[in-house]
Amino acid sequence: MATAARAVELAVVHALRERTGGVAGGRVVVLVGAGNNGGDGLYAAAGLARRGVGVHVLTTSEHPQAGGLAALRGGTARLVPLAQAWPAQALRAVADAVGPADVVVDAVAGTGVTGGLRGVAATVVAATREAVEAAPRPPVVVAVDVPSGIGVDDGALPGDVLPADVTVTMGVAKPGLLLPPATVCAGRVEVVDLGLDLTRRTPAAARLTDADVADLWPVPHREDHKYSRGVLGVVAGSDRYPGAAVLATSAAAPLAGMVRYVGPDGAARHVLDARPEVVVGSGRVQAWVVGPGVGDDDTARLRDVRRALAEGLGTVPVVVDAGALLALPERVAPTAVLTPHAGELARLLSAWGRSTSRADVEADPVGAARRAVSFTGATVLLKGATTLVVGPSEEGVAGSSDGTGTVYAQADGTDWLATAGAGDVLAGVLGALLAGRSADVMAHPPLAARLAAAAALVHGRAARAASAGGPLVALDVARAVPGVVATLLAPPLRTGPGGRMPG
């Protein structure tokens, strides 16, 4: 608890310095519940008071953590018990304290709460949120371990939650900090090392880092040639939507040894105008991308899709997108990666007999993705502001109760990425990556999920690079992909004695 409280205290100190230029004289409100989470808040409040910070502690429990209360006594922090206060008094106390505050610390509830906050805690958190939103200069919100009231295990938002700017979480990131929709309430997540040994544990949720992607990405060797680097087949675009073919092949071409395009002459001409190195026509491939820009009613293109699925499924990895999703057979291997957005996943689940709306998927994206994995056996990449990837659990490794494995949650993009054609670019990046590691994926199918998460990270980073904080189009993202991969694969700079680069 001392380590945790110290980390919270330092996070508040950092926020105060950024906001006010100093620490002493800053104004901090600490919301404190019962248990260890409240104890972290109390010890942090005591430390801040010793630094000359004006601290208001609002308690929502009749029995705050005893050691933390003892640490607070004798200091300058002001303690305001709200557990027995009339609702009107509690609301007024919250408004009076939060309005002029520089920082609010949420230490109401941690991992022990399920089903949302209740009683005084719910009232105080809701009132604090209103006060933060109404403040002329809203205070910085620091959450202790998790924003109080989120679904810690599934990322749900079952009730009132105070969105955080920073979450200081203990030991390991909790699933609810990574999974939507709750992840939007977590802000920047800082993990405090408590010395836990997690090497033999399979995470329920994970987020790949730059180093993970560098380890996963196939890098050519001196003896490689275009065929050994991976050949990707692409069935995308149509006379109606030729742009999807251009985007998918443009993203894939720099990453693969070769891209083969299968499609109508009109779309093929557009592809060759943009990427003359693409080979038009079928042939041997190490992975397929099928479906971008293919309409559900495009009989001719769906024939190409079904032909590629028949050739590829079970033989090489296959990315199944857009119009190809409803052409899937009932069961496939995890080496098939489905890439729906929320609306497409709702249609799929409904087609499989589970009536589902887009709103249902958006309310419980993790559950919807897991159901799709259970129905099909495939790996599922659900596109969104936070892209989720989940596949079947590995044999001998405990996953969730429905047989699915770790959920990868990648939030690497920018809001500007919500633009037409972005999914076609992602399909091309993922297809090229799977082609480059085709033999590894076929030998160990669960690898497909990690590679899909890696592709989502690269796609998101490329969008950030292309955006530079402003608008973009999908082709900008495709053009930024090679530079992002180069940056991820660049060896770290090493300095010699005295900080100088070795000669």
Number of C-alpha atoms within 10 A of each C-alpha: 16 11 13 25 25 19 22 32 23 14 19 25 20 14 22 23 13 11 15 12 11 14 20 17 14 22 22 28 26 28 27 29 28 20 18 23 27 30 26 26 30 30 25 27 36 25 21 26 23 15 14 15 22 20 26 23 24 24 26 29 19 12 13 20 21 15 13 21 17 12 16 22 12 8 13 17 24 16 15 17 17 23 19 13 14 11 14 9 12 22 19 13 19 26 20 12 21 27 20 18 21 20 24 27 28 30 30 31 27 24 18 11 14 14 13 19 22 14 9 20 25 20 17 28 25 19 21 24 18 16 21 24 13 13 14 10 12 17 25 20 27 30 33 27 30 34 34 31 28 32 26 26 16 22 24 23 21 14 15 20 21 25 24 25 18 24 27 26 24 22 16 16 21 23 24 25 29 28 31 27 22 25 25 19 25 27 19 15 20 18 17 18 13 12 8 9 8 10 7 6 9 13 18 17 22 21 21 18 14 15 10 15 20 18 12 16 18 19 12 13 9 5 6 12 12 12 15 16 23 27 28 32 31 33 31 36 31 24 16 13 15 22 21 29 29 28 31 35 36 26 30 30 23 18 26 25 20 25 31 22 27 24 25 18 12 13 23 24 16 15 27 17 12 14 18 12 15 19 17 20 14 14 12 10 21 24 32 32 35 32 32 32 26 28 17 15 9 13 11 12 26 20 12 19 28 18 12 21 24 13 14 21 20 15 16 20 29 32 31 29 25 23 23 26 22 17 16 17 12 10 12 17 21 29 30 29 30 27 29 23 19 21 15 21 26 24 19 18 19 13 12 15 9 12 12 18 17 15 12 15 21 18 16 17 27 22 14 21 27 23 18 23 28 17 14 20 22 25 33 31 28 25 20 19 19 22 24 29 33 30 33 25 19 16 10 6 11 16 19 14 8 12 18 23 27 21 28 28 28 26 22 20 23 20 14 17 24 17 12 11 21 22 25 31 28 27 34 36 29 32 38 36 26 35 32 26 22 26 17 14 20 19 10 13 21 23 20 30 28 23 23 30 27 28 25 29 25 28 30 27 23 25 32 22 20 24 20 11 12 10 15 18 17 24 21 19 28 28 19 20 25 18 14 20 19 11 12 20 17 10 9 8 6 9 11 9 7 6 8 9 10 8 5
